[in-house]
């Protein structure tokens, strides 16, 4: 998992692509605290293009079908 030091080091220098099932307000579950989560989001969204996909998750649906 990409953590704060990697995000901070790449900030403004290289591209970063991240996929997540959590909205930004829930990223304190990923990082050690809310302040670190806010700093990571701040660095990621600066000059960012954010794509939000809605609808069913195809992999999750396939997994549920296999479990039946």
QUILIN-V164931 format. One record per backbone hydrogen bond with DSSP energy under -0.5 kcal/mol. CO is the residue of the C=O (numbers start at 0). NH is the residue of the N-H. E is the energy in kcal/mol with one decimal. If there is no record, write none. Layout:
CO NH E
CO NH E
//
This chain:
2 5 -0.7
2 6 -1.9
3 7 -3.1
4 8 -2.4
5 9 -1.9
6 10 -1.3
9 12 -2.4
9 13 -2.1
22 25 -2.4
23 26 -1.8
25 28 -1.9
26 29 -1.3
26 30 -2.0
32 36 -2.0
33 37 -2.5
34 38 -2.2
35 39 -2.4
36 40 -2.5
37 41 -2.5
38 42 -2.1
39 43 -2.2
40 44 -2.6
41 45 -1.0
44 47 -1.9
47 49 -0.5
48 50 -0.6
49 51 -0.5
50 52 -0.5
55 57 -0.7
56 60 -2.2
57 61 -2.2
58 62 -2.2
59 63 -2.2
60 64 -1.8
61 65 -1.9
62 66 -1.6
63 67 -0.8
64 67 -0.6
//
